[in-house]
Amino acid sequence: MNENRRYQMKRKRKKRKRIFKWVILPILLFLFSSVAYSGYLFYKTSAIAQSAQKLLARGEKSEKRIAPVDPKHDNISILFVGVDDSEKRRLGGKTRADALILATFNRKERTIKMVSIPRDSYVYIPVEQKRDKINHSHVFGDIDGTIETVEQLFDIPVDYYVRLNFNAFIQIIDTLGGIDMYVPVTFTEQDSKDRAKAIHLEKGYQHLNGEQALALARTRKIDNDLERGKRQQLILEAIIQKALSIKSITKYDDLIETLGNNITTNMSFGELLSLYTYALKEGGVKIERYQLTGSDMYLHHTYYFRLDEQKVQEISQMLKNHLELNETRRTFAQNKTA
């Protein structure tokens, strides 16, 4: 009887060993390797964020802010700037801002308001001390000049910027496996290497790779600058949503590598991480898109887009409300007099 019991116990131990060896051990190894790889990605992201960080000449805060902001707690604004570094599109050896999207983030409402600024907008550029196309602000003042111009236009602080090379735009979308977009009309466009008629898109919903998405974002053949701005907003939103839905950890590695070589920002790794966790919270965020209006104009045979001043003021007030700037200033004044 004792021998039989010992035999049964021995069999159970062997069975448990087999279960551990063939089931539990691989799971533990997988979990360990996933955690280790996640740690590697965290370290790599931190290193790339540091190399991509380029602080502004003004320092850590806008002159329109009373105190520095913290994305973990405060409402903030980010200016997304798309540039083309190709020799053909440089002006005097410098790069123009080909796409400008200003986004404000309200933590309490969990909303993002995006405003597209037409690249040919005729605005006052402080660094030039005259009115000119807004995309020239980057030529004469680099990113600092562009931020100062946008702050002047809307009378709000631009807390952060993200400047992206269009080469990265292509690579990011390809790394994500493409994006789904509605193409408003059938058209043919050159590609990023300026090869004529290299891109052909049919009207309707399409799954686009990087080159195709860039052609849709940049083409000026199918409509006007306002519609172009709307397309750029939708493409940016599609990229954000696709990036947030990534489930493959190796894709993050590729995405981080692509961003590191083609992006500059004044955000620290911690600030970038707080934005990412903000977007991933339960319920997500609601993105609202807005557009400036205006009319075509020519000065000295050069095309400009004249902004509707009333619309600029409306959007300016909307952004101030979204950032709760009046409330912030009121609280600061109360604390100062207390």
MARVEXVEX-194255 format. One record per residue (C-alpha): x, y, z. Coordinates in steps of 0.25 Angstrom, whole numbers, padded with zeros to 4 digits, always signed. Layout:
BEGIN
XYZ...
END
This chain:
BEGIN
+0000+0000+0000+0011+0009+0004+0019+0005-0009+0007+0008-0017+0005+0022-0011+0019+0025-0013+0018+0021-0027+0006+0030-0029+0013+0042-0023+0025+0040-0031+0016+0040-0044+0009+0053-0039+0023+0060-0037+0027+0055-0051+0014+0061-0057+0016+0074-0050+0031+0075-0055+0026+0072-0069+0015+0083-0068+0025+0093-0063+0035+0089-0074+0025+0089-0086+0015+0100-0081+0019+0109-0070+0034+0110-0073+0031+0115-0087+0021+0125-0082+0031+0130-0071+0042+0131-0082+0032+0139-0091+0028+0148-0080+0043+0151-0076+0047+0153-0090+0035+0163-0092+0039+0170-0080+0053+0171-0083+0050+0175-0098+0040+0186-0092+0051+0191-0083+0061+0191-0095+0050+0199-0103+0048+0209-0091+0063+0211-0091+0064+0213-0106+0052+0222-0106+0058+0231-0095+0072+0232-0102+0065+0235-0116+0056+0246-0109+0068+0252-0103+0075+0253-0116+0063+0258-0123+0061+0269-0112+0064+0283-0117+0061+0294-0107+0056+0308-0112+0064+0320-0110+0053+0326-0102+0055+0316-0091+0045+0306-0084+0033+0315-0085+0026+0324-0095+0025+0339-0091+0010+0337-0092+0011+0328-0080+0012+0332-0065+0019+0320-0061+0024+0307-0068+0014+0296-0072+0014+0282-0068+0006+0272-0078+0003+0263-0066-0006+0274-0060-0007+0286-0069-0014+0289-0082-0004+0290-0093-0002+0294-0108+0007+0287-0118+0010+0293-0132+0013+0281-0142+0022+0286-0153+0024+0278-0166+0037+0282-0174+0043+0277-0187+0058+0277-0186+0060+0273-0201+0070+0283-0208+0059+0286-0219+0050+0292-0208+0060+0300-0200+0059+0315-0200+0073+0321-0200+0078+0308-0194+0068+0308-0183+0055+0300-0181+0041+0305-0181+0029+0300-0173+0021+0292-0182+0010+0288-0172+0006+0295-0159-0004+0289-0150-0007+0296-0136-0013+0286-0126-0018+0290-0112-0020+0279-0101-0030+0280-0090-0028+0269-0079-0041+0271-0072-0050+0270-0084-0040+0260-0091-0041+0267-0104-0031+0272-0114-0034+0284-0124-0026+0284-0136-0025+0296-0145-0019+0296-0159-0011+0308-0163-0010+0310-0179+0005+0311-0183+0002+0323-0191-0005+0331-0180-0001+0346-0181+0003+0349-0167+0012+0358-0158+0025+0351-0156+0033+0357-0144+0046+0352-0148+0045+0359-0162+0037+0371-0156+0027+0370-0168+0016+0363-0173+0019+0350-0182+0015+0336-0184+0015+0329-0171+0024+0317-0177+0035+0327-0179+0036+0329-0163+0043+0316-0163+0053+0321-0174+0057+0334-0166+0055+0329-0152+0056+0314-0152+0046+0308-0142+0047+0319-0132+0042+0329-0143+0030+0320-0147+0026+0318-0132+0027+0333-0130+0019+0336-0142+0008+0326-0138+0007+0332-0124+0006+0346-0130-0005+0341-0140-0014+0335-0129-0010+0342-0116-0008+0329-0109+0005+0322-0104+0011+0311-0112+0017+0302-0101+0023+0291-0110+0026+0288-0124+0028+0275-0132+0036+0277-0145+0035+0265-0155+0043+0263-0168+0034+0258-0179+0044+0246-0181+0040+0242-0167+0025+0244-0171+0026+0233-0181+0034+0223-0173+0025+0225-0161+0013+0221-0169+0020+0209-0175+0024+0205-0162+0010+0205-0157+0006+0197-0169-0002+0208-0176-0014+0216-0172-0028+0217-0177-0032+0230-0184-0043+0235-0192-0038+0241-0206-0048+0252-0210-0044+0251-0225-0036+0243-0235-0023+0249-0237-0008+0247-0241+0004+0253-0234+0019+0253-0233+0025+0245-0222+0035+0249-0211+0047+0248-0221+0039+0258-0231+0037+0247-0241+0025+0252-0250+0012+0244-0249+0018+0233-0240+0006+0233-0231-0008+0230-0236-0020+0230-0226-0034+0227-0229-0046+0234-0223-0052+0227-0210-0047+0220-0198-0033+0215-0200-0022+0208-0191-0010+0217-0194+0005+0214-0192+0015+0225-0188+0017+0231-0202+0002+0231-0205-0002+0238-0192+0009+0249-0194+0004+0251-0209-0010+0253-0203-0005+0262-0192+0003+0271-0201-0005+0271-0214-0010+0285-0219-0016+0280-0232-0030+0275-0226-0035+0287-0218-0029+0299-0210-0020+0301-0198-0032+0300-0188-0036+0286-0193-0021+0283-0193-0021+0287-0178-0033+0278-0175-0026+0266-0182-0014+0268-0174-0022+0268-0161-0029+0255-0164-0016+0249-0168-0009+0253-0155-0021+0248-0147-0021+0235-0155-0006+0233-0152-0008+0236-0137-0020+0226-0136-0012+0215-0143+0000+0218-0134-0008+0216-0122-0014+0203-0127+0000+0196-0129+0000+0183-0122+0013+0178-0127+0025+0182-0118+0035+0180-0130+0027+0190-0138+0030+0200-0127+0044+0198-0129+0044+0201-0143+0035+0213-0141+0044+0219-0130+0056+0217-0140+0049+0225-0151+0045+0236-0142+0059+0237-0136+0065+0241-0149+0055+0251-0154+0048+0258-0143+0052+0270-0133+0044+0275-0121+0046+0283-0109+0038+0272-0101+0046+0263-0091+0044+0248-0091+0036+0250-0078+0027+0260-0085+0025+0251-0097+0022+0239-0088+0011+0247-0081+0004+0250-0094+0004+0236-0098-0002+0231-0085-0012+0243-0086-0017+0238-0100-0017+0223-0095-0026+0225-0083-0040+0219-0083-0049+0226-0093-0038+0231-0101-0038+0246-0106-0048+0253-0115-0041+0261-0126-0048+0273-0132-0043+0279-0145-0044+0294-0149-0041+0302-0161-0037+0317-0164-0044+0324-0175-0040+0335-0185-0038+0338-0199-0027+0338-0210-0019+0350-0213-0007+0355-0221+0004+0365-0217+0015+0368-0227+0011+0355-0236+0012+0346-0223+0001+0338-0218-0004+0339-0203-0015+0335-0195-0022+0346-0188-0028+0341-0175-0042+0345-0170-0039+0354-0158-0052+0351-0151-0050+0336-0152-0035+0337-0147-0041+0344-0135-0052+0334-0133-0042+0323-0133-0032+0330-0124-0043+0332-0113-0047+0317-0115-0033+0313-0113-0031+0322-0101-0044+0316-0095-0039+0302-0097-0026+0305-0090-0034+0312-0079-0024+0323-0080-0033+0333-0074-0036+0324-0062-0021+0322-0060-0018+0337-0060-0029+0340-0051-0024+0329-0041-0010+0334-0042-0015+0348-0039-0023+0344-0027-0011+0336-0021-0002+0348-0023-0011+0357-0015-0015+0347-0004
END
